[in-house]
Amino acid sequence: MVCVTHEMGFARAVADRVIFMDAGQIVEEGTPDGFFGHPRHDRTKLFLSQILKH
């Protein structure tokens, strides 16, 4: 199943894999633990820092 969402809590809870896209390109892919705990791409880090501070 594929689910497209901007709700990161939902993605973290139900996804087996997370894909993060920027400008139509996949910039990061991994498990929820890896994606949220150890982001590698600068755009992913910026995105997560913005949503996690709220």
C-alpha distance matrix in Angstrom:
0.0 3.8 6.6 10.1 12.9 16.4 16.5 16.9 17.7 14.4 12.5 15.1 14.7 11.0 9.6 10.1 10.8 12.2 13.2 16.3 17.7 21.3 22.9 20.0 20.0 17.9 20.5 18.8 15.9 15.9 15.2 15.6 19.2 20.1 18.8 20.6 23.4 24.4 23.3 25.0 25.0 27.6 25.4 22.8 25.8 27.3 24.2 23.8 27.5 27.5 24.8 25.9 29.5 28.9
3.8 0.0 3.8 6.7 9.8 13.4 14.1 14.6 16.1 13.1 10.9 13.9 14.4 11.2 9.2 10.4 9.8 10.1 10.4 13.1 14.2 17.7 19.2 16.4 16.6 14.7 17.4 16.2 13.8 14.4 14.4 14.6 18.3 18.9 17.0 18.8 21.9 22.6 21.1 22.6 22.2 24.6 22.2 19.8 23.0 24.2 21.0 21.0 24.8 24.6 22.1 23.6 27.1 26.5
6.6 3.8 0.0 3.8 6.3 10.0 10.6 11.6 13.2 10.1 8.5 12.0 12.5 9.8 8.6 11.0 10.5 9.8 10.3 12.2 13.4 16.7 18.3 16.1 16.8 15.1 17.4 16.1 14.3 14.9 14.6 13.8 17.6 18.5 16.1 17.3 20.7 21.8 20.2 22.1 21.5 23.5 20.8 18.4 21.4 22.2 18.8 18.7 22.4 21.8 19.1 20.8 24.1 23.3
10.1 6.7 3.8 0.0 3.8 7.2 9.0 10.5 12.9 10.6 8.9 12.5 13.9 12.1 10.7 13.3 11.9 9.9 9.5 10.2 10.8 13.6 15.1 13.2 14.4 13.2 15.4 14.8 13.8 15.2 15.5 14.4 18.1 18.6 15.6 16.6 20.3 21.2 19.0 20.8 19.6 21.1 18.1 16.1 19.3 19.5 16.0 16.6 20.1 19.2 16.8 19.0 22.1 21.3
12.9 9.8 6.3 3.8 0.0 3.8 5.3 7.4 9.9 8.1 7.3 10.9 12.3 11.5 10.8 14.0 12.9 10.4 10.6 10.4 11.4 13.8 15.7 14.6 15.9 14.7 16.2 15.3 14.7 15.8 15.7 13.7 17.2 18.0 14.9 15.0 18.8 20.0 18.0 20.3 19.2 20.2 17.1 14.9 17.6 17.6 13.9 14.1 17.5 16.2 13.5 15.8 18.8 17.6
16.4 13.4 10.0 7.2 3.8 0.0 3.8 5.9 9.0 8.7 8.2 11.1 13.1 13.3 12.8 16.0 14.6 11.5 11.5 10.2 11.2 12.8 14.9 14.7 16.0 15.1 15.7 15.1 15.3 16.4 16.4 14.0 17.0 17.7 14.3 13.7 17.5 18.8 16.6 19.0 17.7 18.1 14.9 12.9 15.2 14.6 10.8 11.3 14.3 12.7 10.0 12.7 15.4 14.3
16.5 14.1 10.6 9.0 5.3 3.8 0.0 3.8 5.6 5.5 6.4 8.8 10.2 11.1 11.5 15.1 14.5 11.9 13.1 12.4 14.2 16.0 18.5 18.3 19.2 17.8 18.2 16.8 16.5 16.7 15.9 12.9 15.6 17.1 14.1 12.9 16.5 18.5 17.0 20.0 19.3 19.8 17.0 14.5 16.1 16.0 12.3 11.6 14.4 13.1 9.7 11.5 14.4 12.9
16.9 14.6 11.6 10.5 7.4 5.9 3.8 0.0 3.8 5.3 4.9 6.0 8.5 10.0 10.0 13.1 12.4 9.7 11.4 10.8 13.5 15.5 18.5 18.5 18.7 16.6 16.4 14.5 14.1 13.9 12.9 9.6 12.1 13.5 10.7 9.1 12.7 14.9 13.7 16.9 16.8 17.4 15.2 12.1 13.4 14.0 10.6 9.0 12.1 11.7 8.4 9.3 12.7 12.2
17.7 16.1 13.2 12.9 9.9 9.0 5.6 3.8 0.0 3.8 5.5 5.2 6.2 8.8 10.1 13.3 13.6 11.8 14.3 14.3 17.1 19.3 22.3 22.1 22.3 20.0 19.8 17.5 16.6 15.7 13.8 10.2 12.0 14.4 12.4 10.2 13.2 16.1 15.7 19.3 19.7 20.4 18.5 15.3 16.0 16.8 13.7 11.4 14.0 13.8 10.2 10.0 13.3 12.3
14.4 13.1 10.1 10.6 8.1 8.7 5.5 5.3 3.8 0.0 3.8 5.5 5.2 6.2 8.0 11.6 12.4 11.1 13.7 14.4 17.0 19.6 22.3 21.6 21.9 19.7 20.2 17.9 16.5 15.6 13.7 10.6 13.2 15.6 13.6 12.4 15.6 18.2 17.7 20.9 21.2 22.4 20.2 17.0 18.4 19.3 15.9 14.1 17.1 16.8 13.2 13.5 16.8 15.6
12.5 10.9 8.5 8.9 7.3 8.2 6.4 4.9 5.5 3.8 0.0 3.8 5.5 5.5 5.3 8.7 8.8 7.3 10.0 11.1 14.0 17.0 19.9 18.9 18.8 16.3 16.8 14.4 12.7 12.0 10.4 7.6 10.9 12.7 10.6 10.2 13.6 15.7 14.9 17.9 18.2 19.8 17.8 14.4 16.3 17.6 14.4 12.8 16.2 16.3 13.2 13.7 17.3 16.9
15.1 13.9 12.0 12.5 10.9 11.1 8.8 6.0 5.2 5.5 3.8 0.0 3.8 5.9 6.0 8.5 9.0 8.1 11.5 12.5 15.9 18.7 22.0 21.4 20.7 17.8 17.7 14.7 13.0 11.3 8.9 5.4 7.8 10.4 9.0 7.9 10.7 13.4 13.4 16.8 17.8 19.5 18.1 14.4 15.5 17.3 14.6 12.2 15.3 16.1 13.1 12.5 16.2 16.3
14.7 14.4 12.5 13.9 12.3 13.1 10.2 8.5 6.2 5.2 5.5 3.8 0.0 3.8 6.2 8.9 10.8 10.9 14.4 15.9 19.2 22.1 25.2 24.3 23.9 21.0 21.1 18.2 16.1 14.1 11.1 8.2 10.1 13.2 12.5 11.4 13.7 16.6 17.0 20.4 21.6 23.3 21.8 18.2 19.3 20.9 18.1 15.6 18.5 19.2 15.8 15.1 18.6 18.1
11.0 11.2 9.8 12.1 11.5 13.3 11.1 10.0 8.8 6.2 5.5 5.9 3.8 0.0 3.8 6.8 9.2 10.0 13.3 15.5 18.5 21.8 24.7 23.2 22.8 20.0 20.8 17.9 15.4 13.6 10.9 8.9 11.7 14.3 13.5 13.4 15.9 18.3 18.4 21.4 22.4 24.4 22.7 19.2 20.9 22.7 19.7 17.7 21.0 21.4 18.2 18.0 21.6 21.0
9.6 9.2 8.6 10.7 10.8 12.8 11.5 10.0 10.1 8.0 5.3 6.0 6.2 3.8 0.0 3.8 5.4 6.6 10.0 12.6 15.7 19.2 22.1 20.4 19.7 16.6 17.5 14.6 11.8 10.1 7.9 6.8 10.1 12.0 11.0 11.9 14.5 16.3 16.0 18.6 19.5 21.9 20.4 16.9 19.0 21.0 18.2 16.5 20.1 20.8 18.0 18.0 21.8 21.7
10.1 10.4 11.0 13.3 14.0 16.0 15.1 13.1 13.3 11.6 8.7 8.5 8.9 6.8 3.8 0.0 3.8 7.0 10.3 13.5 16.6 20.3 23.2 21.3 20.0 16.6 17.4 14.2 10.8 8.5 6.1 6.8 9.6 11.0 11.0 12.6 14.6 15.8 15.9 18.1 19.4 22.3 21.3 17.8 19.9 22.4 20.0 18.3 21.8 23.0 20.5 20.3 24.1 24.5
10.8 9.8 10.5 11.9 12.9 14.6 14.5 12.4 13.6 12.4 8.8 9.0 10.8 9.2 5.4 3.8 0.0 3.8 6.7 10.1 13.2 16.8 19.8 18.0 16.4 12.9 13.6 10.5 7.1 5.4 4.6 6.1 9.3 9.5 8.7 11.2 13.4 13.9 13.3 15.1 16.1 19.1 18.0 14.8 17.2 19.7 17.5 16.2 19.9 21.1 19.1 19.2 23.0 23.7
12.2 10.1 9.8 9.9 10.4 11.5 11.9 9.7 11.8 11.1 7.3 8.1 10.9 10.0 6.6 7.0 3.8 0.0 3.8 6.5 9.9 13.4 16.5 15.1 13.8 10.4 11.0 8.1 5.6 5.5 5.9 5.9 9.4 9.1 6.9 9.3 12.2 12.5 11.1 13.0 13.4 16.1 14.6 11.4 14.1 16.2 13.8 13.0 16.7 17.7 15.8 16.4 20.1 20.8
13.2 10.4 10.3 9.5 10.6 11.5 13.1 11.4 14.3 13.7 10.0 11.5 14.4 13.3 10.0 10.3 6.7 3.8 0.0 3.8 6.5 10.1 13.1 11.5 10.0 6.7 7.8 5.8 4.4 6.7 8.8 9.3 12.5 11.2 8.5 11.3 14.2 13.7 11.3 12.3 11.8 14.5 12.6 10.2 13.5 15.3 13.1 13.2 16.9 17.6 16.3 17.6 21.0 21.8
16.3 13.1 12.2 10.2 10.4 10.2 12.4 10.8 14.3 14.4 11.1 12.5 15.9 15.5 12.6 13.5 10.1 6.5 3.8 0.0 3.8 6.9 10.3 9.7 8.4 5.9 6.0 5.2 6.3 9.0 11.3 11.0 13.7 12.2 8.8 10.9 14.0 13.3 10.2 11.0 9.5 11.5 9.1 7.1 10.8 12.0 9.8 10.7 14.2 14.7 13.9 15.6 18.7 19.6
17.7 14.2 13.4 10.8 11.4 11.2 14.2 13.5 17.1 17.0 14.0 15.9 19.2 18.5 15.7 16.6 13.2 9.9 6.5 3.8 0.0 3.8 6.6 5.9 5.2 4.4 5.5 7.1 8.9 12.3 14.8 14.7 17.5 15.8 12.4 14.4 17.4 16.4 13.0 13.1 10.6 12.1 9.2 8.7 12.5 12.8 10.8 12.8 16.0 15.9 15.6 17.9 20.6 21.3
21.3 17.7 16.7 13.6 13.8 12.8 16.0 15.5 19.3 19.6 17.0 18.7 22.1 21.8 19.2 20.3 16.8 13.4 10.1 6.9 3.8 0.0 3.8 5.4 5.4 6.5 6.5 9.2 11.9 15.3 18.0 17.7 20.0 18.1 14.7 16.3 19.1 17.8 14.0 13.6 10.4 10.8 7.6 8.7 12.1 11.6 10.2 13.1 15.5 15.1 15.6 18.3 20.4 21.3
22.9 19.2 18.3 15.1 15.7 14.9 18.5 18.5 22.3 22.3 19.9 22.0 25.2 24.7 22.1 23.2 19.8 16.5 13.1 10.3 6.6 3.8 0.0 3.8 5.6 8.5 9.3 12.5 15.1 18.6 21.4 21.2 23.7 21.8 18.4 20.1 22.9 21.5 17.8 17.1 13.7 13.7 10.6 12.3 15.6 14.5 13.3 16.5 18.7 17.8 18.4 21.4 23.3 23.9
20.0 16.4 16.1 13.2 14.6 14.7 18.3 18.5 22.1 21.6 18.9 21.4 24.3 23.2 20.4 21.3 18.0 15.1 11.5 9.7 5.9 5.4 3.8 0.0 3.8 6.8 9.2 12.0 13.8 17.4 20.2 20.4 23.3 21.5 18.3 20.4 23.3 22.1 18.5 17.9 14.9 15.9 12.9 13.8 17.4 17.0 15.3 18.0 20.7 20.0 20.1 22.9 25.2 25.6
20.0 16.6 16.8 14.4 15.9 16.0 19.2 18.7 22.3 21.9 18.8 20.7 23.9 22.8 19.7 20.0 16.4 13.8 10.0 8.4 5.2 5.4 5.6 3.8 0.0 3.8 6.1 9.2 11.2 15.0 18.1 18.9 21.4 19.2 16.3 18.9 21.4 19.7 16.2 15.1 12.3 13.9 11.6 12.3 15.9 16.2 15.0 17.4 20.2 20.2 20.4 22.7 25.2 26.2
17.9 14.7 15.1 13.2 14.7 15.1 17.8 16.6 20.0 19.7 16.3 17.8 21.0 20.0 16.6 16.6 12.9 10.4 6.7 5.9 4.4 6.5 8.5 6.8 3.8 0.0 3.8 5.8 7.4 11.2 14.4 15.4 17.9 15.7 13.0 15.9 18.3 16.7 13.4 12.6 10.5 12.9 11.0 10.6 14.3 15.4 14.1 15.7 18.8 19.3 19.2 21.1 23.9 25.0
20.5 17.4 17.4 15.4 16.2 15.7 18.2 16.4 19.8 20.2 16.8 17.7 21.1 20.8 17.5 17.4 13.6 11.0 7.8 6.0 5.5 6.5 9.3 9.2 6.1 3.8 0.0 3.8 7.1 10.6 14.0 14.8 16.6 13.9 11.3 14.0 16.0 13.9 10.5 9.1 6.7 9.3 8.1 7.9 11.2 12.7 12.1 13.6 16.3 17.4 17.7 19.3 21.9 23.5
18.8 16.2 16.1 14.8 15.3 15.1 16.8 14.5 17.5 17.9 14.4 14.7 18.2 17.9 14.6 14.2 10.5 8.1 5.8 5.2 7.1 9.2 12.5 12.0 9.2 5.8 3.8 0.0 3.8 6.9 10.3 11.3 13.0 10.2 7.8 11.0 12.9 10.9 7.9 7.3 6.5 9.8 9.2 7.3 10.4 12.7 11.9 12.4 15.4 16.9 16.8 17.7 20.7 22.4
15.9 13.8 14.3 13.8 14.7 15.3 16.5 14.1 16.6 16.5 12.7 13.0 16.1 15.4 11.8 10.8 7.1 5.6 4.4 6.3 8.9 11.9 15.1 13.8 11.2 7.4 7.1 3.8 0.0 3.8 7.3 9.1 11.2 8.9 7.1 10.8 12.7 11.3 9.3 9.6 9.9 13.3 12.6 10.2 13.0 15.6 14.3 14.0 17.4 19.0 18.1 18.7 22.1 23.6
15.9 14.4 14.9 15.2 15.8 16.4 16.7 13.9 15.7 15.6 12.0 11.3 14.1 13.6 10.1 8.5 5.4 5.5 6.7 9.0 12.3 15.3 18.6 17.4 15.0 11.2 10.6 6.9 3.8 0.0 3.8 6.5 8.1 6.0 5.7 9.3 10.6 9.8 9.1 10.2 11.7 15.1 14.9 11.8 13.9 17.0 15.7 14.5 17.8 19.8 18.6 18.5 22.0 23.5
15.2 14.4 14.6 15.5 15.7 16.4 15.9 12.9 13.8 13.7 10.4 8.9 11.1 10.9 7.9 6.1 4.6 5.9 8.8 11.3 14.8 18.0 21.4 20.2 18.1 14.4 14.0 10.3 7.3 3.8 0.0 3.8 5.4 5.2 5.9 8.5 9.6 10.1 10.5 12.5 14.5 17.5 17.2 13.7 15.3 18.4 16.8 14.9 18.1 20.1 18.4 17.8 21.5 22.8
15.6 14.6 13.8 14.4 13.7 14.0 12.9 9.6 10.2 10.6 7.6 5.4 8.2 8.9 6.8 6.8 6.1 5.9 9.3 11.0 14.7 17.7 21.2 20.4 18.9 15.4 14.8 11.3 9.1 6.5 3.8 0.0 3.8 5.5 5.0 5.9 7.9 9.6 10.0 12.9 14.7 17.1 16.5 12.7 13.9 16.7 14.8 12.4 15.6 17.4 15.3 14.5 18.2 19.3
19.2 18.3 17.6 18.1 17.2 17.0 15.6 12.1 12.0 13.2 10.9 7.8 10.1 11.7 10.1 9.6 9.3 9.4 12.5 13.7 17.5 20.0 23.7 23.3 21.4 17.9 16.6 13.0 11.2 8.1 5.4 3.8 0.0 3.8 5.6 5.5 5.5 7.6 9.5 12.5 15.0 17.3 17.5 13.7 14.0 17.1 15.9 13.0 15.5 18.0 16.2 14.6 18.1 19.7
20.1 18.9 18.5 18.6 18.0 17.7 17.1 13.5 14.4 15.6 12.7 10.4 13.2 14.3 12.0 11.0 9.5 9.1 11.2 12.2 15.8 18.1 21.8 21.5 19.2 15.7 13.9 10.2 8.9 6.0 5.2 5.5 3.8 0.0 3.8 5.6 5.1 5.1 6.7 9.1 11.9 14.6 15.2 11.7 12.1 15.6 14.9 12.5 15.0 17.8 16.7 15.4 18.7 20.8
18.8 17.0 16.1 15.6 14.9 14.3 14.1 10.7 12.4 13.6 10.6 9.0 12.5 13.5 11.0 11.0 8.7 6.9 8.5 8.8 12.4 14.7 18.4 18.3 16.3 13.0 11.3 7.8 7.1 5.7 5.9 5.0 5.6 3.8 0.0 3.8 5.7 5.7 5.0 8.0 9.8 12.2 12.1 8.4 9.4 12.6 11.5 9.4 12.5 14.8 13.7 13.1 16.5 18.3
20.6 18.8 17.3 16.6 15.0 13.7 12.9 9.1 10.2 12.4 10.2 7.9 11.4 13.4 11.9 12.6 11.2 9.3 11.3 10.9 14.4 16.3 20.1 20.4 18.9 15.9 14.0 11.0 10.8 9.3 8.5 5.9 5.5 5.6 3.8 0.0 3.8 5.9 6.1 9.9 11.6 13.0 12.8 9.1 8.9 11.8 10.6 7.5 10.1 12.6 11.2 9.8 13.3 15.2
23.4 21.9 20.7 20.3 18.8 17.5 16.5 12.7 13.2 15.6 13.6 10.7 13.7 15.9 14.5 14.6 13.4 12.2 14.2 14.0 17.4 19.1 22.9 23.3 21.4 18.3 16.0 12.9 12.7 10.6 9.6 7.9 5.5 5.1 5.7 3.8 0.0 3.8 6.3 9.7 12.4 13.8 14.6 11.2 10.1 13.3 13.1 9.9 11.5 14.6 13.7 11.6 14.5 17.0
24.4 22.6 21.8 21.2 20.0 18.8 18.5 14.9 16.1 18.2 15.7 13.4 16.6 18.3 16.3 15.8 13.9 12.5 13.7 13.3 16.4 17.8 21.5 22.1 19.7 16.7 13.9 10.9 11.3 9.8 10.1 9.6 7.6 5.1 5.7 5.9 3.8 0.0 3.8 6.4 9.6 11.3 12.9 9.9 8.8 12.5 13.0 10.5 12.0 15.4 15.3 13.7 16.4 19.2
23.3 21.1 20.2 19.0 18.0 16.6 17.0 13.7 15.7 17.7 14.9 13.4 17.0 18.4 16.0 15.9 13.3 11.1 11.3 10.2 13.0 14.0 17.8 18.5 16.2 13.4 10.5 7.9 9.3 9.1 10.5 10.0 9.5 6.7 5.0 6.1 6.3 3.8 0.0 3.8 6.1 8.0 9.2 6.2 5.9 9.6 10.1 8.5 10.5 13.4 13.7 13.0 15.7 18.3
25.0 22.6 22.1 20.8 20.3 19.0 20.0 16.9 19.3 20.9 17.9 16.8 20.4 21.4 18.6 18.1 15.1 13.0 12.3 11.0 13.1 13.6 17.1 17.9 15.1 12.6 9.1 7.3 9.6 10.2 12.5 12.9 12.5 9.1 8.0 9.9 9.7 6.4 3.8 0.0 3.8 6.6 8.7 7.1 7.1 10.6 11.8 11.3 12.8 15.7 16.5 16.2 18.6 21.4
25.0 22.2 21.5 19.6 19.2 17.7 19.3 16.8 19.7 21.2 18.2 17.8 21.6 22.4 19.5 19.4 16.1 13.4 11.8 9.5 10.6 10.4 13.7 14.9 12.3 10.5 6.7 6.5 9.9 11.7 14.5 14.7 15.0 11.9 9.8 11.6 12.4 9.6 6.1 3.8 0.0 3.8 5.5 5.3 6.3 8.8 10.0 10.8 12.3 14.5 15.7 16.3 18.5 21.0
27.6 24.6 23.5 21.1 20.2 18.1 19.8 17.4 20.4 22.4 19.8 19.5 23.3 24.4 21.9 22.3 19.1 16.1 14.5 11.5 12.1 10.8 13.7 15.9 13.9 12.9 9.3 9.8 13.3 15.1 17.5 17.1 17.3 14.6 12.2 13.0 13.8 11.3 8.0 6.6 3.8 0.0 3.8 5.4 5.1 6.2 8.6 10.0 10.5 12.5 14.5 15.3 16.8 19.4
25.4 22.2 20.8 18.1 17.1 14.9 17.0 15.2 18.5 20.2 17.8 18.1 21.8 22.7 20.4 21.3 18.0 14.6 12.6 9.1 9.2 7.6 10.6 12.9 11.6 11.0 8.1 9.2 12.6 14.9 17.2 16.5 17.5 15.2 12.1 12.8 14.6 12.9 9.2 8.7 5.5 3.8 0.0 3.8 5.4 5.1 6.1 8.6 9.9 10.8 12.5 14.2 15.8 17.8
22.8 19.8 18.4 16.1 14.9 12.9 14.5 12.1 15.3 17.0 14.4 14.4 18.2 19.2 16.9 17.8 14.8 11.4 10.2 7.1 8.7 8.7 12.3 13.8 12.3 10.6 7.9 7.3 10.2 11.8 13.7 12.7 13.7 11.7 8.4 9.1 11.2 9.9 6.2 7.1 5.3 5.4 3.8 0.0 3.8 5.4 5.1 6.1 8.5 10.0 10.7 11.9 14.2 16.3
25.8 23.0 21.4 19.3 17.6 15.2 16.1 13.4 16.0 18.4 16.3 15.5 19.3 20.9 19.0 19.9 17.2 14.1 13.5 10.8 12.5 12.1 15.6 17.4 15.9 14.3 11.2 10.4 13.0 13.9 15.3 13.9 14.0 12.1 9.4 8.9 10.1 8.8 5.9 7.1 6.3 5.1 5.4 3.8 0.0 3.8 5.5 5.3 6.0 8.6 10.2 10.4 12.2 14.9
27.3 24.2 22.2 19.5 17.6 14.6 16.0 14.0 16.8 19.3 17.6 17.3 20.9 22.7 21.0 22.4 19.7 16.2 15.3 12.0 12.8 11.6 14.5 17.0 16.2 15.4 12.7 12.7 15.6 17.0 18.4 16.7 17.1 15.6 12.6 11.8 13.3 12.5 9.6 10.6 8.8 6.2 5.1 5.4 3.8 0.0 3.8 5.5 5.2 6.3 8.9 10.1 11.1 13.5
24.2 21.0 18.8 16.0 13.9 10.8 12.3 10.6 13.7 15.9 14.4 14.6 18.1 19.7 18.2 20.0 17.5 13.8 13.1 9.8 10.8 10.2 13.3 15.3 15.0 14.1 12.1 11.9 14.3 15.7 16.8 14.8 15.9 14.9 11.5 10.6 13.1 13.0 10.1 11.8 10.0 8.6 6.1 5.1 5.5 3.8 0.0 3.8 5.5 5.3 6.4 8.6 10.4 11.9
23.8 21.0 18.7 16.6 14.1 11.3 11.6 9.0 11.4 14.1 12.8 12.2 15.6 17.7 16.5 18.3 16.2 13.0 13.2 10.7 12.8 13.1 16.5 18.0 17.4 15.7 13.6 12.4 14.0 14.5 14.9 12.4 13.0 12.5 9.4 7.5 9.9 10.5 8.5 11.3 10.8 10.0 8.6 6.1 5.3 5.5 3.8 0.0 3.8 5.3 5.2 5.8 8.4 10.4
27.5 24.8 22.4 20.1 17.5 14.3 14.4 12.1 14.0 17.1 16.2 15.3 18.5 21.0 20.1 21.8 19.9 16.7 16.9 14.2 16.0 15.5 18.7 20.7 20.2 18.8 16.3 15.4 17.4 17.8 18.1 15.6 15.5 15.0 12.5 10.1 11.5 12.0 10.5 12.8 12.3 10.5 9.9 8.5 6.0 5.2 5.5 3.8 0.0 3.8 5.7 5.4 6.2 9.2
27.5 24.6 21.8 19.2 16.2 12.7 13.1 11.7 13.8 16.8 16.3 16.1 19.2 21.4 20.8 23.0 21.1 17.7 17.6 14.7 15.9 15.1 17.8 20.0 20.2 19.3 17.4 16.9 19.0 19.8 20.1 17.4 18.0 17.8 14.8 12.6 14.6 15.4 13.4 15.7 14.5 12.5 10.8 10.0 8.6 6.3 5.3 5.3 3.8 0.0 3.8 5.7 5.7 7.4
24.8 22.1 19.1 16.8 13.5 10.0 9.7 8.4 10.2 13.2 13.2 13.1 15.8 18.2 18.0 20.5 19.1 15.8 16.3 13.9 15.6 15.6 18.4 20.1 20.4 19.2 17.7 16.8 18.1 18.6 18.4 15.3 16.2 16.7 13.7 11.2 13.7 15.3 13.7 16.5 15.7 14.5 12.5 10.7 10.2 8.9 6.4 5.2 5.7 3.8 0.0 3.8 5.6 5.8
25.9 23.6 20.8 19.0 15.8 12.7 11.5 9.3 10.0 13.5 13.7 12.5 15.1 18.0 18.0 20.3 19.2 16.4 17.6 15.6 17.9 18.3 21.4 22.9 22.7 21.1 19.3 17.7 18.7 18.5 17.8 14.5 14.6 15.4 13.1 9.8 11.6 13.7 13.0 16.2 16.3 15.3 14.2 11.9 10.4 10.1 8.6 5.8 5.4 5.7 3.8 0.0 3.8 5.5
29.5 27.1 24.1 22.1 18.8 15.4 14.4 12.7 13.3 16.8 17.3 16.2 18.6 21.6 21.8 24.1 23.0 20.1 21.0 18.7 20.6 20.4 23.3 25.2 25.2 23.9 21.9 20.7 22.1 22.0 21.5 18.2 18.1 18.7 16.5 13.3 14.5 16.4 15.7 18.6 18.5 16.8 15.8 14.2 12.2 11.1 10.4 8.4 6.2 5.7 5.6 3.8 0.0 3.8
28.9 26.5 23.3 21.3 17.6 14.3 12.9 12.2 12.3 15.6 16.9 16.3 18.1 21.0 21.7 24.5 23.7 20.8 21.8 19.6 21.3 21.3 23.9 25.6 26.2 25.0 23.5 22.4 23.6 23.5 22.8 19.3 19.7 20.8 18.3 15.2 17.0 19.2 18.3 21.4 21.0 19.4 17.8 16.3 14.9 13.5 11.9 10.4 9.2 7.4 5.8 5.5 3.8 0.0
